[in-house]
Amino acid sequence: LALNELTLNHETEALRWLDKTVKLNSYHTPALNMAGRLALKRGEIKSAEDFFRRALTVEPYDFKSQIGLLGVFVTDNRTKEAEALLHRLKRISPNHPDVRRMETLLKAMLQT
């Protein structure tokens, strides 16, 4: 249901469904990731980081959670943390579009 609400750009309703899902099952990594992405989109950096870190507690090697956390680091200008995580992700999947996009964003940040 949360995904349907997001498709309709009903972010508040999506958050409500995601909150219910996570309360019912705190180990639901896809819901935690979706909530993290939505929080990041809304500029709620701390909340986004919390969601992604919770997801990584459940599944420490979850690629989507790591990409989400990298997005938090880049958005929050935390370049040292972003570089370290990007380095790990490039070893796993160097040509993944999200890895390449984050690498481009990080390079641009470091040049300014």
C-alpha positions in Angstrom: 0.0 0.0 0.0 2.9 2.4 0.8 4.2 1.9 -2.8 0.8 2.7 -4.2 0.7 5.9 -2.2 4.2 6.8 -3.4 3.2 6.2 -7.0 0.3 8.7 -6.5 2.7 11.2 -4.8 0.9 10.8 -1.5 4.0 10.9 0.7 2.2 11.4 4.0 0.0 8.4 3.4 3.0 6.3 2.3 4.8 7.2 5.5 1.8 6.2 7.5 1.7 2.7 5.9 5.5 2.3 6.2 5.3 3.2 9.9 2.6 0.6 10.4 4.6 -2.0 8.5 7.8 -1.4 10.5 5.8 -1.4 13.8 4.4 -4.8 12.9 7.7 -6.2 11.6 10.8 -4.2 12.6 12.9 -6.6 10.5 11.2 -5.6 7.2 14.2 -4.3 5.3 12.3 -3.2 2.2 10.0 -1.1 4.3 12.9 0.4 6.2 14.6 1.2 2.9 11.5 2.8 1.4 11.0 4.9 4.5 14.7 5.9 4.4 14.4 7.0 0.7 11.3 8.9 1.4 12.8 10.6 4.4 15.9 11.6 2.4 13.7 12.9 -0.4 11.8 15.1 2.2 15.2 16.4 3.5 14.8 14.5 6.8 18.5 13.4 6.9 18.6 12.1 10.5 15.4 10.1 10.0 16.7 8.7 6.7 20.0 7.7 8.3 18.1 5.9 11.2 16.0 3.9 8.7 19.0 2.8 6.7 21.0 1.9 9.7 18.1 -0.1 11.1 17.9 -2.0 7.8 21.6 -2.7 7.9 21.2 -4.0 11.4 18.8 -6.6 10.0 20.7 -7.3 6.8 24.3 -6.0 7.2 25.2 -6.5 3.5 22.0 -5.2 2.0 23.0 -3.3 -1.1 20.0 -1.0 -1.2 20.5 0.0 2.4 24.1 0.8 1.8 23.3 2.9 -1.2 20.7 4.7 0.8 23.2 5.4 3.6 25.6 6.6 1.0 23.0 9.0 -0.2 22.6 10.3 3.3 26.4 10.9 3.6 26.5 12.7 0.2 23.5 14.8 1.0 24.8 15.7 4.4 28.3 16.5 3.0 29.9 13.8 5.1 32.7 13.2 2.6 34.9 10.9 4.6 32.1 8.5 5.4 30.8 8.7 1.9 34.3 7.9 0.4 34.7 4.9 2.7 31.3 3.5 1.9 31.6 4.2 -1.8 35.0 2.4 -1.9 33.3 -0.7 -0.4 30.3 -0.5 -2.8 32.6 -0.1 -5.8 34.3 -3.4 -4.9 30.9 -5.1 -4.8 29.4 -3.6 -7.9 31.5 -1.0 -9.7 29.2 -0.5 -12.6 25.9 -0.3 -10.7 24.2 2.8 -11.9 23.6 4.0 -8.3 27.2 3.5 -7.4 28.3 5.4 -10.5 25.8 8.2 -9.8 27.0 8.6 -6.2 30.6 8.5 -7.3 29.9 11.4 -9.7 28.1 13.4 -7.0 30.9 12.8 -4.5 33.6 13.8 -7.0 31.7 17.0 -7.7 31.5 17.7 -3.9 35.2 17.2 -3.5 36.0 19.6 -6.3 34.1 22.5 -4.8 
